[in-house]
Amino acid sequence: MIEAVEIEQMSGAEKVQAMELLWRSMALEPNKMESPGWHKKILAHRLAKVASGKGEFLTLAQLKKRLAKRTA
């Protein structure tokens, strides 16, 4: 098992490569991966908002602007 300290010592490129390897491995067996319960709750809430006509939709530009404000 890899330790957190080992990950912290990796370069940025090594971390990206590790993430890509993990993603490929997980993608080979998607049925073995289950989303956490909180993901399902958020999705259900968002779908209910859309169904009730209260869903909010943003363009990509609007989303980028909103995210930029959060990090400023």
C-alpha atoms as a printed R data frame, in Angstrom:
   type eleno elety resid chain resno       x      y       z
1  ATOM     1    CA   MET     A     1   0.000  0.000   0.000
2  ATOM     2    CA   ILE     A     2   1.323  3.442  -0.854
3  ATOM     3    CA   GLU     A     3   1.700  5.887   2.018
4  ATOM     4    CA   ALA     A     4   0.590  9.543   1.958
5  ATOM     5    CA   VAL     A     5   4.165 10.697   2.523
6  ATOM     6    CA   GLU     A     6   5.215  8.937  -0.685
7  ATOM     7    CA   ILE     A     7   2.544 10.800  -2.636
8  ATOM     8    CA   GLU     A     8   3.633 14.108  -1.121
9  ATOM     9    CA   GLN     A     9   7.166 13.455  -2.335
10 ATOM    10    CA   MET     A    10   6.058 12.896  -5.954
11 ATOM    11    CA   SER     A    11   6.506 15.570  -8.575
12 ATOM    12    CA   GLY     A    12   3.417 17.039 -10.190
13 ATOM    13    CA   ALA     A    13   4.004 14.943 -13.310
14 ATOM    14    CA   GLU     A    14   4.309 11.766 -11.228
15 ATOM    15    CA   LYS     A    15   1.051 12.552  -9.420
16 ATOM    16    CA   VAL     A    16  -0.777 13.068 -12.726
17 ATOM    17    CA   GLN     A    17   0.663  9.811 -14.073
18 ATOM    18    CA   ALA     A    18  -0.467  7.953 -10.934
19 ATOM    19    CA   MET     A    19  -3.969  9.435 -11.251
20 ATOM    20    CA   GLU     A    20  -4.150  8.380 -14.903
21 ATOM    21    CA   LEU     A    21  -3.103  4.834 -14.011
22 ATOM    22    CA   LEU     A    22  -5.710  4.674 -11.238
23 ATOM    23    CA   TRP     A    23  -8.424  6.045 -13.528
24 ATOM    24    CA   ARG     A    24  -7.626  3.496 -16.246
25 ATOM    25    CA   SER     A    25  -7.686  0.676 -13.699
26 ATOM    26    CA   MET     A    26 -11.035  1.813 -12.282
27 ATOM    27    CA   ALA     A    27 -12.529  2.289 -15.752
28 ATOM    28    CA   LEU     A    28 -11.828 -1.351 -16.626
29 ATOM    29    CA   GLU     A    29 -14.318 -2.514 -13.983
30 ATOM    30    CA   PRO     A    30 -16.907  0.261 -13.547
31 ATOM    31    CA   ASN     A    31 -19.412 -2.030 -11.822
32 ATOM    32    CA   LYS     A    32 -17.004 -2.545  -8.930
33 ATOM    33    CA   MET     A    33 -17.076  1.167  -8.114
34 ATOM    34    CA   GLU     A    34 -19.995  2.502  -6.115
35 ATOM    35    CA   SER     A    35 -20.611  6.173  -5.534
36 ATOM    36    CA   PRO     A    36 -20.793  7.306  -1.921
37 ATOM    37    CA   GLY     A    37 -24.255  7.831  -0.454
38 ATOM    38    CA   TRP     A    38 -23.798 11.599  -0.304
39 ATOM    39    CA   HIS     A    39 -23.322 11.675  -4.114
40 ATOM    40    CA   LYS     A    40 -26.716 10.022  -4.537
41 ATOM    41    CA   LYS     A    41 -28.377 12.520  -2.172
42 ATOM    42    CA   ILE     A    42 -26.966 15.520  -4.052
43 ATOM    43    CA   LEU     A    43 -27.998 14.044  -7.404
44 ATOM    44    CA   ALA     A    44 -31.526 13.346  -6.165
45 ATOM    45    CA   HIS     A    45 -31.823 16.923  -4.863
46 ATOM    46    CA   ARG     A    46 -30.616 18.389  -8.167
47 ATOM    47    CA   LEU     A    47 -32.910 16.161 -10.232
48 ATOM    48    CA   ALA     A    48 -35.869 17.190  -8.054
49 ATOM    49    CA   LYS     A    49 -35.048 20.867  -8.683
50 ATOM    50    CA   VAL     A    50 -34.978 20.260 -12.440
51 ATOM    51    CA   ALA     A    51 -38.246 18.299 -12.305
52 ATOM    52    CA   SER     A    52 -39.928 21.123 -10.388
53 ATOM    53    CA   GLY     A    53 -38.689 23.729 -12.861
54 ATOM    54    CA   LYS     A    54 -36.386 25.347 -10.303
55 ATOM    55    CA   GLY     A    55 -33.117 23.997 -11.677
56 ATOM    56    CA   GLU     A    56 -30.402 26.517 -12.423
57 ATOM    57    CA   PHE     A    57 -28.362 26.114 -15.579
58 ATOM    58    CA   LEU     A    58 -25.212 28.042 -16.397
59 ATOM    59    CA   THR     A    59 -23.188 28.478 -19.536
60 ATOM    60    CA   LEU     A    60 -19.553 27.464 -19.332
61 ATOM    61    CA   ALA     A    61 -18.559 31.140 -19.251
62 ATOM    62    CA   GLN     A    62 -20.940 31.810 -16.338
63 ATOM    63    CA   LEU     A    63 -19.585 28.831 -14.436
64 ATOM    64    CA   LYS     A    64 -15.976 29.931 -14.942
65 ATOM    65    CA   LYS     A    65 -16.851 33.436 -13.725
66 ATOM    66    CA   ARG     A    66 -18.567 32.042 -10.614
67 ATOM    67    CA   LEU     A    67 -15.639 29.773  -9.821
68 ATOM    68    CA   ALA     A    68 -13.155 32.611 -10.334
69 ATOM    69    CA   LYS     A    69 -15.021 34.688  -7.730
70 ATOM    70    CA   ARG     A    70 -14.774 31.856  -5.213
71 ATOM    71    CA   THR     A    71 -11.006 31.569  -5.553
72 ATOM    72    CA   ALA     A    72 -10.331 35.313  -5.520
